[in-house]
C-alpha cells in the first residue's frame, strides 16, 4: 500500500502553524484533550488506480483521499477562522497536486465547537528510491 501520510501531515503542519502557531495538528480528534483550533488529518481512502494495475504489480499507482477537519471554538469568529485554515490547507495540498472534492460544514458539536471539513484526493505512484530518498510522483486526476 502506498503511504504518504507523513508527507501530507508535515505539509499541512508547516502551512498552518506559520499563521496559527497555537493550532493543534493531529491525526485523531479527542474532544477531552483538544486544543483549538484543532486540525485533524485522516486518510479515508487508498485504492489501487485501476488503469495502472498490471499482472506484475497490482499497485503501480493509488488514488488516495484525505479528509481534513478543522474544529474551532471562538464564538465570534469560529466559522471565519475555520474557513481561513481550510483555505491555507487547500493551497498547501494543491502544491502536492491534490484536488479538493468536497468542502462541507456538518452540524456543530454541541453549542461551542464548530467543525468544517474538506476532502481532497490525488493519484500517487509507488515509491522509488533515489539515492537515500524515497520519492513519490503525484498527479491530479
The first five atom37 places (N, CA, C, CB, O) and aatype in JSON, in Angstrom:
{
  "aatype": [20, 20, 20, 20, 20, 20, 20, 20, 20, 20, 20, 20, 20, 20, 20, 20, 20, 20, 20, 20, 20, 20, 20, 20, 20, 20, 20, 20, 20, 20, 20, 20, 20, 20, 20, 20, 20, 20, 20, 20, 20, 20, 20, 20, 20, 20, 20, 20, 20, 20, 20, 20, 20, 20, 20, 20, 20, 20, 20, 20, 20, 20, 20, 20, 20, 20, 20, 20, 20, 20, 20, 20, 20, 20, 20, 20, 20, 20, 20, 20, 20, 20, 20, 20, 20, 20, 20, 20, 20, 20, 20, 20, 20, 20, 20, 20, 20, 20, 20, 20, 20, 20, 20, 20, 20, 20, 20, 20, 20, 20, 20, 20, 20, 20, 20, 20, 20, 20, 20, 20, 20, 20, 20, 20, 20, 20, 20, 20, 20, 20, 20, 20, 20, 20, 20, 20, 20, 20, 20, 20, 20],
  "atom_mask": [
    [1, 1, 1, 1, 1],
    [1, 1, 1, 1, 1],
    [1, 1, 1, 1, 1],
    [1, 1, 1, 1, 1],
    [1, 1, 1, 1, 1],
    [1, 1, 1, 1, 1],
    [1, 1, 1, 1, 1],
    [1, 1, 1, 1, 1],
    [1, 1, 1, 1, 1],
    [1, 1, 1, 1, 1],
    [1, 1, 1, 1, 1],
    [1, 1, 1, 1, 1],
    [1, 1, 1, 1, 1],
    [1, 1, 1, 1, 1],
    [1, 1, 1, 1, 1],
    [1, 1, 1, 1, 1],
    [1, 1, 1, 1, 1],
    [1, 1, 1, 1, 1],
    [1, 1, 1, 1, 1],
    [1, 1, 1, 1, 1],
    [1, 1, 1, 1, 1],
    [1, 1, 1, 1, 1],
    [1, 1, 1, 1, 1],
    [1, 1, 1, 1, 1],
    [1, 1, 1, 1, 1],
    [1, 1, 1, 1, 1],
    [1, 1, 1, 1, 1],
    [1, 1, 1, 1, 1],
    [1, 1, 1, 1, 1],
    [1, 1, 1, 1, 1],
    [1, 1, 1, 1, 1],
    [1, 1, 1, 1, 1],
    [1, 1, 1, 1, 1],
    [1, 1, 1, 1, 1],
    [1, 1, 1, 1, 1],
    [1, 1, 1, 1, 1],
    [1, 1, 1, 1, 1],
    [1, 1, 1, 1, 1],
    [1, 1, 1, 1, 1],
    [1, 1, 1, 1, 1],
    [1, 1, 1, 1, 1],
    [1, 1, 1, 1, 1],
    [1, 1, 1, 1, 1],
    [1, 1, 1, 1, 1],
    [1, 1, 1, 1, 1],
    [1, 1, 1, 1, 1],
    [1, 1, 1, 1, 1],
    [1, 1, 1, 1, 1],
    [1, 1, 1, 1, 1],
    [1, 1, 1, 1, 1],
    [1, 1, 1, 1, 1],
    [1, 1, 1, 1, 1],
    [1, 1, 1, 1, 1],
    [1, 1, 1, 1, 1],
    [1, 1, 1, 1, 1],
    [1, 1, 1, 1, 1],
    [1, 1, 1, 1, 1],
    [1, 1, 1, 1, 1],
    [1, 1, 1, 1, 1],
    [1, 1, 1, 1, 1],
    [1, 1, 1, 1, 1],
    [1, 1, 1, 1, 1],
    [1, 1, 1, 1, 1],
    [1, 1, 1, 1, 1],
    [1, 1, 1, 1, 1],
    [1, 1, 1, 1, 1],
    [1, 1, 1, 1, 1],
    [1, 1, 1, 1, 1],
    [1, 1, 1, 1, 1],
    [1, 1, 1, 1, 1],
    [1, 1, 1, 1, 1],
    [1, 1, 1, 1, 1],
    [1, 1, 1, 1, 1],
    [1, 1, 1, 1, 1],
    [1, 1, 1, 1, 1],
    [1, 1, 1, 1, 1],
    [1, 1, 1, 1, 1],
    [1, 1, 1, 1, 1],
    [1, 1, 1, 1, 1],
    [1, 1, 1, 1, 1],
    [1, 1, 1, 1, 1],
    [1, 1, 1, 1, 1],
    [1, 1, 1, 1, 1],
    [1, 1, 1, 1, 1],
    [1, 1, 1, 1, 1],
    [1, 1, 1, 1, 1],
    [1, 1, 1, 1, 1],
    [1, 1, 1, 1, 1],
    [1, 1, 1, 1, 1],
    [1, 1, 1, 1, 1],
    [1, 1, 1, 1, 1],
    [1, 1, 1, 1, 1],
    [1, 1, 1, 1, 1],
    [1, 1, 1, 1, 1],
    [1, 1, 1, 1, 1],
    [1, 1, 1, 1, 1],
    [1, 1, 1, 1, 1],
    [1, 1, 1, 1, 1],
    [1, 1, 1, 1, 1],
    [1, 1, 1, 1, 1],
    [1, 1, 1, 1, 1],
    [1, 1, 1, 1, 1],
    [1, 1, 1, 1, 1],
    [1, 1, 1, 1, 1],
    [1, 1, 1, 1, 1],
    [1, 1, 1, 1, 1],
    [1, 1, 1, 1, 1],
    [1, 1, 1, 1, 1],
    [1, 1, 1, 1, 1],
    [1, 1, 1, 1, 1],
    [1, 1, 1, 1, 1],
    [1, 1, 1, 1, 1],
    [1, 1, 1, 1, 1],
    [1, 1, 1, 1, 1],
    [1, 1, 1, 1, 1],
    [1, 1, 1, 1, 1],
    [1, 1, 1, 1, 1],
    [1, 1, 1, 1, 1],
    [1, 1, 1, 1, 1],
    [1, 1, 1, 1, 1],
    [1, 1, 1, 1, 1],
    [1, 1, 1, 1, 1],
    [1, 1, 1, 1, 1],
    [1, 1, 1, 1, 1],
    [1, 1, 1, 1, 1],
    [1, 1, 1, 1, 1],
    [1, 1, 1, 1, 1],
    [1, 1, 1, 1, 1],
    [1, 1, 1, 1, 1],
    [1, 1, 1, 1, 1],
    [1, 1, 1, 1, 1],
    [1, 1, 1, 1, 1],
    [1, 1, 1, 1, 1],
    [1, 1, 1, 1, 1],
    [1, 1, 1, 1, 1],
    [1, 1, 1, 1, 1],
    [1, 1, 1, 1, 1],
    [1, 1, 1, 1, 1],
    [1, 1, 1, 1, 1],
    [1, 1, 1, 1, 1],
    [1, 1, 1, 1, 1]
  ],
  "atom_positions": [
    [[0.85, -1.18, 0.0], [0.0, 0.0, 0.0], [0.9, 1.24, 0.0], [-0.97, 0.0, 1.23], [1.87, 1.32, 0.76]],
    [[0.57, 2.18, -0.83], [1.33, 3.42, -0.93], [0.97, 4.31, 0.25], [1.05, 4.14, -2.28], [-0.21, 4.56, 0.51]],
    [[1.99, 4.79, 0.97], [1.77, 5.55, 2.2], [2.45, 6.91, 2.13], [2.28, 4.76, 3.42], [3.67, 7.01, 2.1]],
    [[1.63, 7.96, 2.09], [2.17, 9.33, 2.03], [1.72, 10.16, 3.23], [1.73, 10.02, 0.73], [1.82, 11.39, 3.21]],
    [[1.23, 9.5, 4.27], [0.66, 10.23, 5.4], [1.63, 11.22, 6.03], [0.18, 9.26, 6.44], [1.25, 12.36, 6.31]],
    [[2.87, 10.82, 6.27], [3.8, 11.74, 6.93], [4.05, 12.98, 6.06], [5.13, 11.03, 7.23], [4.17, 14.08, 6.59]],
    [[4.13, 12.81, 4.75], [4.33, 13.95, 3.85], [3.12, 14.9, 3.9], [4.56, 13.47, 2.4], [3.28, 16.12, 3.93]],
    [[1.93, 14.32, 3.91], [0.71, 15.14, 3.94], [0.61, 15.89, 5.27], [-0.54, 14.26, 3.72], [0.36, 17.09, 5.28]],
    [[0.79, 15.19, 6.38], [0.68, 15.82, 7.7], [1.76, 16.89, 7.87], [0.79, 14.75, 8.82], [1.47, 17.98, 8.37]],
    [[2.99, 16.59, 7.47], [4.07, 17.59, 7.58], [3.77, 18.83, 6.75], [5.41, 16.98, 7.13], [4.02, 19.95, 7.2]],
    [[3.24, 18.64, 5.55], [2.91, 19.78, 4.68], [1.82, 20.64, 5.31], [2.45, 19.28, 3.29], [1.92, 21.87, 5.32]],
    [[0.79, 20.01, 5.83], [-0.3, 20.75, 6.48], [0.21, 21.45, 7.74], [-1.47, 19.8, 6.83], [-0.11, 22.61, 7.97]],
    [[1.0, 20.76, 8.54], [1.54, 21.34, 9.77], [2.34, 22.61, 9.45], [2.43, 20.32, 10.5], [2.12, 23.66, 10.06]],
    [[3.25, 22.5, 8.5], [4.1, 23.64, 8.14], [3.26, 24.83, 7.65], [5.1, 23.24, 7.06], [3.55, 25.97, 8.01]],
    [[2.24, 24.56, 6.85], [1.42, 25.65, 6.31], [0.57, 26.31, 7.39], [0.52, 25.11, 5.2], [0.47, 27.54, 7.42]],
    [[-0.04, 25.53, 8.26], [-0.97, 26.08, 9.26], [-0.23, 26.77, 10.39], [-1.85, 24.98, 9.83], [-0.62, 27.85, 10.82]],
    [[0.84, 26.16, 10.88], [1.5, 26.65, 12.1], [2.13, 28.03, 11.9], [2.57, 25.66, 12.54], [2.31, 28.77, 12.87]],
    [[2.46, 28.39, 10.66], [3.04, 29.71, 10.42], [2.03, 30.82, 10.69], [3.56, 29.81, 8.99], [2.41, 31.91, 11.13]],
    [[0.74, 30.58, 10.43], [-0.27, 31.61, 10.65], [-1.1, 31.37, 11.9], [-1.18, 31.68, 9.45], [-1.71, 32.3, 12.43]],
    [[-1.13, 30.14, 12.38], [-1.87, 29.79, 13.6], [-0.94, 28.98, 14.5], [-3.19, 28.99, 13.28], [-1.07, 27.76, 14.59]],
    [[0.02, 29.67, 15.17], [1.04, 28.96, 15.95], [0.5, 28.13, 17.12], [2.03, 29.94, 16.47], [1.19, 27.23, 17.6]],
    [[-0.7, 28.41, 17.57], [-1.27, 27.65, 18.68], [-2.15, 26.5, 18.22], [-2.06, 28.56, 19.58], [-2.74, 25.8, 19.04]],
    [[-2.26, 26.29, 16.91], [-3.12, 25.23, 16.38], [-2.56, 23.86, 16.75], [-3.25, 25.35, 14.84], [-1.35, 23.67, 16.87]],
    [[-3.46, 22.93, 16.93], [-3.1, 21.53, 17.2], [-3.36, 20.75, 15.91], [-3.92, 20.94, 18.42], [-4.5, 20.67, 15.46]],
    [[-2.32, 20.18, 15.33], [-2.47, 19.38, 14.11], [-2.24, 17.93, 14.51], [-1.46, 19.84, 12.97], [-1.19, 17.58, 15.04]],
    [[-3.24, 17.09, 14.25], [-3.21, 15.71, 14.73], [-3.87, 14.78, 13.72], [-3.91, 15.6, 16.1], [-4.43, 15.23, 12.72]],
    [[-3.79, 13.48, 13.98], [-4.43, 12.51, 13.09], [-5.66, 11.87, 13.74], [-3.43, 11.42, 12.7], [-6.21, 10.91, 13.22]],
    [[-6.07, 12.41, 14.87], [-7.28, 11.9, 15.51], [-7.83, 12.92, 16.5], [-7.0, 10.58, 16.23], [-7.07, 13.53, 17.25]],
    [[-9.13, 13.11, 16.49], [-9.77, 14.11, 17.36], [-10.13, 13.49, 18.7], [-11.03, 14.7, 16.67], [-10.81, 12.47, 18.77]],
    [[-9.67, 14.12, 19.76], [-10.01, 13.7, 21.12], [-10.66, 14.91, 21.81], [-8.75, 13.19, 21.91], [-9.95, 15.82, 22.23]],
    [[-11.98, 14.92, 21.93], [-12.66, 16.1, 22.47], [-12.23, 16.45, 23.9], [-14.14, 15.88, 22.44], [-12.34, 17.6, 24.31]],
    [[-11.76, 15.47, 24.65], [-11.36, 15.75, 26.04], [-10.03, 16.48, 26.13], [-11.29, 14.47, 26.83], [-9.77, 17.18, 27.11]],
    [[-9.18, 16.31, 25.12], [-7.85, 16.93, 25.15], [-7.61, 17.9, 24.01], [-6.79, 15.86, 25.12], [-6.46, 18.27, 23.75]],
    [[-8.65, 18.31, 23.34], [-8.49, 19.17, 22.16], [-8.02, 20.57, 22.53], [-9.81, 19.26, 21.39], [-8.46, 21.16, 23.52]],
    [[-7.12, 21.08, 21.71], [-6.66, 22.46, 21.79], [-7.16, 23.12, 20.51], [-5.07, 22.58, 21.94], [-7.01, 22.55, 19.43]],
    [[-7.76, 24.29, 20.61], [-8.36, 24.92, 19.44], [-7.53, 26.08, 18.95], [-9.77, 25.4, 19.76], [-6.94, 26.79, 19.76]],
    [[-7.45, 26.3, 17.64], [-8.07, 25.47, 16.62], [-7.38, 24.11, 16.53], [-8.03, 26.17, 15.26], [-6.18, 23.99, 16.76]],
    [[-8.17, 23.1, 16.2], [-7.68, 21.73, 16.08], [-7.87, 21.27, 14.63], [-8.41, 20.78, 17.08], [-8.98, 21.34, 14.09]],
    [[-6.8, 20.8, 14.02], [-6.84, 20.3, 12.65], [-6.59, 18.8, 12.69], [-5.77, 21.04, 11.74], [-5.56, 18.34, 13.18]],
    [[-7.55, 18.04, 12.16], [-7.44, 16.58, 12.16], [-7.27, 16.1, 10.71], [-8.7, 15.91, 12.82], [-8.1, 16.39, 9.86]],
    [[-6.19, 15.38, 10.46], [-5.85, 14.91, 9.12], [-6.03, 13.39, 9.1], [-4.39, 15.31, 8.72], [-5.37, 12.67, 9.86]],
    [[-6.92, 12.9, 8.24], [-7.19, 11.47, 8.18], [-7.19, 10.97, 6.74], [-8.53, 11.15, 8.85], [-7.83, 11.56, 5.87]],
    [[-6.48, 9.88, 6.5], [-6.56, 9.21, 5.2], [-7.81, 8.35, 5.24], [-5.26, 8.36, 4.9], [-7.93, 7.44, 6.07]],
    [[-8.75, 8.62, 4.34], [-10.02, 7.88, 4.38], [-10.17, 6.9, 3.22], [-11.18, 8.85, 4.36], [-11.11, 6.1, 3.22]],
    [[-9.28, 6.95, 2.24], [-9.37, 6.01, 1.13], [-8.0, 5.87, 0.49], [-10.42, 6.47, 0.09], [-7.28, 6.86, 0.31]],
    [[-7.64, 4.64, 0.14], [-6.37, 4.37, -0.52], [-6.57, 3.12, -1.36], [-5.19, 4.2, 0.52], [-6.49, 2.0, -0.84]],
    [[-6.84, 3.3, -2.64], [-7.13, 2.16, -3.52], [-6.24, 2.19, -4.75], [-8.62, 2.16, -3.94], [-5.92, 3.26, -5.27]],
    [[-5.84, 1.0, -5.22], [-5.04, 0.96, -6.46], [-5.81, 1.62, -7.6], [-4.68, -0.5, -6.83], [-7.02, 1.42, -7.75]],
    [[-5.1, 2.39, -8.39], [-5.69, 3.06, -9.54], [-5.83, 2.03, -10.66], [-4.83, 4.29, -10.0], [-4.82, 1.55, -11.19]],
    [[-7.06, 1.7, -11.02], [-7.35, 0.58, -11.94], [-6.58, 0.62, -13.25], [-8.8, 0.55, -12.24], [-6.1, -0.4, -13.72]],
    [[-6.48, 1.78, -13.83], [-5.85, 1.88, -15.15], [-4.38, 1.47, -15.15], [-5.96, 3.3, -15.67], [-3.81, 1.22, -16.21]],
    [[-3.77, 1.4, -13.97], [-2.34, 1.12, -13.91], [-2.02, -0.25, -13.33], [-1.64, 2.17, -13.1], [-0.84, -0.58, -13.15]],
    [[-3.02, -1.04, -13.02], [-2.8, -2.38, -12.46], [-2.26, -3.29, -13.55], [-4.1, -2.96, -11.85], [-2.79, -3.34, -14.66]],
    [[-1.19, -4.01, -13.22], [-0.63, -5.0, -14.15], [-0.51, -6.34, -13.43], [0.77, -4.53, -14.69], [-0.65, -6.4, -12.2]],
    [[-0.25, -7.4, -14.17], [-0.05, -8.71, -13.54], [1.18, -8.7, -12.64], [0.09, -9.8, -14.62], [1.21, -9.36, -11.61]],
    [[2.19, -7.95, -13.04], [3.43, -7.89, -12.27], [3.29, -7.05, -11.0], [4.54, -7.32, -13.13], [3.92, -7.35, -9.98]],
    [[2.48, -6.02, -11.07], [2.37, -5.09, -9.93], [0.93, -4.61, -9.79], [3.33, -3.88, -10.1], [0.46, -3.81, -10.6]],
    [[0.24, -5.08, -8.78], [-1.16, -4.67, -8.6], [-1.32, -3.24, -8.1], [-1.84, -5.61, -7.65], [-2.43, -2.72, -8.04]],
    [[-0.2, -2.61, -7.74], [-0.32, -1.24, -7.21], [0.82, -0.36, -7.7], [-0.35, -1.26, -5.67], [1.73, -0.03, -6.95]],
    [[0.74, 0.01, -8.98], [1.7, 0.97, -9.52], [1.36, 2.38, -9.07], [1.73, 0.9, -11.06], [2.25, 3.19, -8.8]],
    [[0.07, 2.66, -8.99], [-0.44, 3.95, -8.54], [-1.66, 3.71, -7.64], [-0.81, 4.87, -9.76], [-2.35, 2.69, -7.77]],
    [[-1.91, 4.65, -6.75], [-3.11, 4.59, -5.91], [-3.81, 5.94, -5.94], [-2.75, 4.2, -4.45], [-3.19, 6.99, -6.09]],
    [[-5.13, 5.87, -5.79], [-5.91, 7.1, -5.57], [-6.09, 7.2, -4.07], [-7.31, 7.07, -6.35], [-6.7, 6.34, -3.44]],
    [[-5.56, 8.27, -3.5], [-5.57, 8.46, -2.05], [-6.41, 9.68, -1.72], [-4.13, 8.6, -1.48], [-6.24, 10.75, -2.32]],
    [[-7.32, 9.52, -0.77], [-8.2, 10.6, -0.35], [-7.96, 10.92, 1.11], [-9.68, 10.22, -0.59], [-7.88, 10.03, 1.96]],
    [[-7.84, 12.2, 1.39], [-7.7, 12.68, 2.77], [-8.88, 13.54, 3.14], [-6.38, 13.48, 2.94], [-9.41, 14.29, 2.32]],
    [[-9.29, 13.42, 4.39], [-10.29, 14.33, 4.96], [-9.59, 15.13, 6.03], [-11.53, 13.54, 5.54], [-8.92, 14.58, 6.91]],
    [[-9.73, 16.44, 5.96], [-9.15, 17.34, 6.95], [-10.28, 18.1, 7.62], [-8.12, 18.32, 6.29], [-11.03, 18.83, 6.97]],
    [[-10.39, 17.93, 8.93], [-11.41, 18.62, 9.72], [-10.76, 19.72, 10.54], [-12.18, 17.63, 10.63], [-9.67, 19.54, 11.09]],
    [[-11.44, 20.84, 10.62], [-10.97, 21.95, 11.46], [-12.03, 22.22, 12.5], [-10.67, 23.23, 10.6], [-13.19, 22.48, 12.18]],
    [[-11.62, 22.15, 13.77], [-12.51, 22.42, 14.9], [-12.09, 23.75, 15.51], [-12.46, 21.26, 15.96], [-10.92, 23.96, 15.82]],
    [[-13.05, 24.63, 15.69], [-12.78, 25.92, 16.31], [-13.81, 26.15, 17.42], [-12.83, 27.08, 15.26], [-14.89, 25.56, 17.42]],
    [[-13.45, 27.02, 18.36], [-14.36, 27.27, 19.48], [-14.54, 28.74, 19.81], [-13.88, 26.54, 20.69], [-15.14, 29.08, 20.84]],
    [[-14.03, 29.62, 18.98], [-14.18, 31.05, 19.22], [-15.58, 31.48, 18.77], [-13.07, 31.87, 18.47], [-15.88, 31.47, 17.58]],
    [[-16.41, 31.85, 19.71], [-17.81, 32.18, 19.41], [-17.94, 33.28, 18.36], [-18.53, 32.61, 20.68], [-18.85, 33.25, 17.53]],
    [[-17.03, 34.24, 18.39], [-17.13, 35.39, 17.49], [-16.64, 35.12, 16.07], [-16.37, 36.54, 18.07], [-17.14, 35.71, 15.11]],
    [[-15.66, 34.24, 15.94], [-15.06, 34.06, 14.62], [-14.81, 32.6, 14.24], [-13.76, 34.82, 14.55], [-13.95, 32.32, 13.41]],
    [[-15.54, 31.67, 14.84], [-15.29, 30.25, 14.6], [-15.4, 29.88, 13.12], [-16.26, 29.4, 15.41], [-14.53, 29.21, 12.58]],
    [[-16.48, 30.32, 12.48], [-16.68, 29.97, 11.07], [-15.61, 30.6, 10.19], [-18.07, 30.42, 10.6], [-15.06, 29.93, 9.31]],
    [[-15.31, 31.85, 10.42], [-14.29, 32.55, 9.64], [-12.91, 31.94, 9.84], [-14.27, 34.03, 10.01], [-12.18, 31.72, 8.87]],
    [[-12.55, 31.67, 11.09], [-11.25, 31.06, 11.37], [-11.13, 29.69, 10.7], [-11.03, 30.93, 12.89], [-10.1, 29.38, 10.1]],
    [[-12.18, 28.89, 10.81], [-12.15, 27.57, 10.18], [-11.96, 27.65, 8.69], [-13.43, 26.82, 10.49], [-11.2, 26.88, 8.11]],
    [[-12.67, 28.59, 8.05], [-12.55, 28.78, 6.59], [-11.15, 29.21, 6.2], [-13.56, 29.81, 6.1], [-10.59, 28.72, 5.22]],
    [[-10.57, 30.13, 6.98], [-9.21, 30.6, 6.68], [-8.2, 29.45, 6.79], [-8.81, 31.74, 7.64], [-7.32, 29.32, 5.94]],
    [[-8.35, 28.63, 7.82], [-7.43, 27.5, 7.99], [-7.61, 26.49, 6.86], [-7.67, 26.81, 9.36], [-6.63, 25.98, 6.33]],
    [[-8.85, 26.21, 6.48], [-9.09, 25.28, 5.36], [-8.52, 25.84, 4.06], [-10.59, 25.01, 5.2], [-8.03, 25.07, 3.23]],
    [[-8.58, 27.14, 3.88], [-8.01, 27.75, 2.67], [-6.49, 27.57, 2.64], [-8.36, 29.25, 2.6], [-5.91, 27.27, 1.6]],
    [[-5.85, 27.74, 3.8], [-4.41, 27.52, 3.9], [-4.07, 26.07, 3.55], [-3.9, 27.86, 5.34], [-3.13, 25.81, 2.81]],
    [[-4.85, 25.15, 4.08], [-4.62, 23.72, 3.85], [-4.88, 23.37, 2.38], [-5.51, 22.87, 4.77], [-4.12, 22.6, 1.79]],
    [[-5.94, 23.91, 1.81], [-6.25, 23.64, 0.41], [-5.11, 24.08, -0.5], [-7.55, 24.36, 0.0], [-4.74, 23.37, -1.43]],
    [[-4.55, 25.24, -0.23], [-3.42, 25.75, -1.01], [-2.2, 24.84, -0.84], [-3.07, 27.19, -0.59], [-1.51, 24.53, -1.81]],
    [[-1.94, 24.42, 0.41], [-0.78, 23.54, 0.66], [-0.95, 22.2, -0.05], [-0.6, 23.32, 2.17], [0.01, 21.7, -0.65]],
    [[-2.14, 21.63, 0.01], [-2.37, 20.34, -0.65], [-2.34, 20.48, -2.18], [-3.72, 19.76, -0.21], [-1.91, 19.56, -2.87]],
    [[-2.8, 21.6, -2.7], [-2.72, 21.82, -4.14], [-1.26, 21.8, -4.6], [-3.39, 23.17, -4.53], [-0.96, 21.38, -5.72]],
    [[-0.36, 22.25, -3.74], [1.07, 22.19, -4.05], [1.58, 20.76, -4.17], [1.86, 22.92, -2.99], [2.62, 20.52, -4.79]],
    [[0.86, 19.81, -3.56], [1.19, 18.39, -3.69], [0.36, 17.72, -4.78], [0.98, 17.67, -2.35], [0.37, 16.49, -4.92]],
    [[-0.36, 18.51, -5.55], [-1.21, 18.05, -6.66], [-2.56, 17.48, -6.2], [-0.48, 17.01, -7.46], [-3.25, 16.84, -6.99]],
    [[-2.93, 17.69, -4.95], [-4.26, 17.26, -4.5], [-5.33, 18.12, -5.15], [-4.37, 17.33, -2.96], [-5.09, 19.28, -5.5]],
    [[-6.51, 17.53, -5.32], [-7.67, 18.22, -5.87], [-8.77, 18.14, -4.82], [-8.13, 17.59, -7.25], [-9.12, 17.06, -4.35]],
    [[-9.31, 19.3, -4.46], [-10.4, 19.31, -3.48], [-11.66, 18.75, -4.12], [-10.66, 20.75, -2.93], [-12.04, 19.17, -5.21]],
    [[-12.29, 17.8, -3.44], [-13.5, 17.19, -3.98], [-14.72, 17.48, -3.1], [-13.31, 15.68, -4.11], [-15.85, 17.19, -3.5]],
    [[-14.5, 18.05, -1.93], [-15.63, 18.39, -1.06], [-15.19, 19.39, 0.0], [-16.22, 17.11, -0.4], [-14.08, 19.32, 0.52]],
    [[-16.08, 20.31, 0.3], [-15.92, 21.23, 1.42], [-17.29, 21.32, 2.07], [-15.38, 22.67, 0.96], [-18.28, 21.62, 1.4]],
    [[-17.35, 21.07, 3.36], [-18.65, 20.96, 3.99], [-18.6, 21.45, 5.43], [-19.14, 19.53, 3.94], [-17.54, 21.49, 6.06]],
    [[-19.75, 21.82, 5.93], [-19.89, 22.19, 7.34], [-21.04, 21.39, 7.91], [-20.13, 23.74, 7.51], [-22.21, 21.73, 7.72]],
    [[-20.72, 20.3, 8.62], [-21.79, 19.5, 9.23], [-22.35, 20.22, 10.45], [-21.26, 18.09, 9.63], [-21.95, 21.35, 10.75]],
    [[-23.26, 19.59, 11.13], [-23.82, 20.19, 12.35], [-22.73, 20.43, 13.37], [-24.91, 19.28, 12.94], [-21.76, 19.68, 13.46]],
    [[-22.9, 21.5, 14.14], [-21.93, 21.81, 15.19], [-21.9, 20.71, 16.23], [-22.27, 23.15, 15.86], [-22.87, 19.96, 16.4]],
    [[-20.78, 20.61, 16.93], [-20.65, 19.66, 18.03], [-20.99, 20.43, 19.3], [-19.19, 19.03, 18.1], [-20.18, 21.2, 19.81]],
    [[-22.17, 20.22, 19.8], [-22.6, 20.98, 20.96], [-22.84, 22.43, 20.6], [-21.56, 20.89, 22.07], [-23.09, 22.76, 19.44]],
    [[-22.76, 23.29, 21.58], [-23.02, 24.72, 21.36], [-21.77, 25.54, 21.12], [-23.76, 25.28, 22.52], [-21.85, 26.68, 20.66]],
    [[-20.62, 24.97, 21.44], [-19.42, 25.8, 21.4], [-18.37, 25.36, 20.4], [-18.81, 25.83, 22.73], [-17.46, 26.14, 20.1]],
    [[-18.45, 24.15, 19.88], [-17.42, 23.66, 18.96], [-17.98, 23.63, 17.54], [-16.92, 22.25, 19.39], [-19.02, 23.03, 17.28]],
    [[-17.26, 24.28, 16.64], [-17.66, 24.44, 15.25], [-16.72, 23.6, 14.38], [-17.65, 25.95, 14.83], [-15.51, 23.75, 14.49]],
    [[-17.26, 22.73, 13.53], [-16.45, 21.88, 12.66], [-16.73, 22.17, 11.2], [-16.71, 20.4, 12.97], [-17.88, 22.33, 10.79]],
    [[-15.65, 22.23, 10.42], [-15.74, 22.28, 8.97], [-14.73, 21.27, 8.44], [-15.45, 23.74, 8.41], [-13.7, 21.02, 9.07]],
    [[-15.03, 20.68, 7.28], [-14.06, 19.73, 6.74], [-14.01, 19.8, 5.22], [-14.4, 18.31, 7.18], [-14.91, 20.31, 4.56]],
    [[-12.9, 19.27, 4.72], [-12.72, 19.16, 3.28], [-12.12, 17.8, 2.96], [-11.82, 20.3, 2.74], [-11.43, 17.19, 3.78]],
    [[-12.4, 17.34, 1.76], [-11.8, 16.11, 1.26], [-11.05, 16.45, -0.02], [-12.87, 14.99, 1.01], [-11.52, 17.22, -0.85]],
    [[-9.88, 15.85, -0.15], [-9.05, 16.07, -1.33], [-8.44, 14.74, -1.73], [-7.94, 17.13, -1.07], [-8.16, 13.89, -0.89]],
    [[-8.24, 14.56, -3.05], [-7.61, 13.33, -3.49], [-6.5, 13.59, -4.48], [-8.64, 12.41, -4.11], [-6.36, 14.68, -5.03]],
    [[-5.69, 12.55, -4.69], [-4.52, 12.64, -5.55], [-4.2, 11.22, -6.05], [-3.3, 13.27, -4.8], [-4.52, 10.24, -5.39]],
    [[-3.59, 11.14, -7.21], [-3.06, 9.87, -7.72], [-1.56, 9.86, -7.41], [-3.34, 9.69, -9.3], [-0.85, 10.81, -7.72]],
    [[-1.1, 8.78, -6.78], [0.3, 8.7, -6.32], [0.95, 7.45, -6.87], [0.38, 8.72, -4.77], [0.35, 6.38, -6.89]],
    [[2.2, 7.59, -7.33], [2.95, 6.43, -7.83], [3.51, 5.62, -6.67], [4.1, 6.88, -8.77], [3.62, 6.1, -5.55]],
    [[3.86, 4.39, -6.96], [4.56, 3.6, -5.96], [5.91, 4.29, -5.68], [4.77, 2.11, -6.44], [6.43, 4.98, -6.55]],
    [[6.45, 4.1, -4.5], [7.69, 4.82, -4.16], [8.88, 4.33, -4.97], [7.99, 4.67, -2.67], [9.0, 3.15, -5.31]],
    [[9.76, 5.27, -5.26], [11.01, 4.99, -5.96], [12.13, 5.53, -5.1], [11.03, 5.62, -7.41], [12.04, 6.65, -4.6]],
    [[13.18, 4.76, -4.92], [14.32, 5.23, -4.12], [15.32, 5.9, -5.04], [14.99, 4.05, -3.34], [15.78, 5.32, -6.02]],
    [[15.65, 7.15, -4.7], [16.64, 7.93, -5.45], [17.7, 8.34, -4.44], [15.99, 9.19, -6.17], [17.47, 9.22, -3.61]],
    [[18.86, 7.71, -4.52], [19.89, 7.95, -3.51], [19.4, 7.46, -2.16], [20.27, 9.45, -3.45], [19.09, 6.28, -2.0]],
    [[19.33, 8.35, -1.2], [18.83, 7.98, 0.13], [17.41, 8.5, 0.38], [19.77, 8.51, 1.2], [16.94, 8.51, 1.52]],
    [[16.74, 8.94, -0.69], [15.39, 9.49, -0.56], [14.36, 8.56, -1.2], [15.31, 10.89, -1.21], [14.63, 7.88, -2.19]],
    [[13.18, 8.56, -0.6], [12.04, 7.87, -1.2], [11.19, 8.93, -1.89], [11.2, 7.07, -0.14], [10.8, 9.91, -1.26]],
    [[10.91, 8.73, -3.16], [10.21, 9.73, -3.96], [8.89, 9.14, -4.46], [11.09, 10.21, -5.16], [8.82, 8.0, -4.92]],
    [[7.83, 9.96, -4.36], [6.52, 9.6, -4.91], [6.18, 10.64, -5.97], [5.42, 9.54, -3.79], [6.41, 11.83, -5.77]],
    [[5.63, 10.19, -7.09], [5.12, 11.14, -8.07], [3.63, 11.3, -7.82], [5.42, 10.67, -9.54], [2.92, 10.31, -7.62]],
    [[3.17, 12.53, -7.82], [1.77, 12.81, -7.55], [1.14, 13.5, -8.76], [1.62, 13.69, -6.28], [1.75, 14.36, -9.39]],
    [[-0.1, 13.11, -9.06], [-0.8, 13.63, -10.23], [-2.22, 14.02, -9.85], [-0.8, 12.59, -11.37], [-2.86, 13.38, -9.02]],
    [[-2.69, 15.09, -10.47], [-4.12, 15.41, -10.35], [-4.89, 14.45, -11.21], [-4.43, 16.88, -10.74], [-4.42, 14.04, -12.28]],
    [[-6.04, 14.1, -10.77], [-6.88, 13.18, -11.52], [-7.57, 13.9, -12.63], [-7.89, 12.53, -10.62], [-8.34, 13.28, -13.38]]
  ]
}
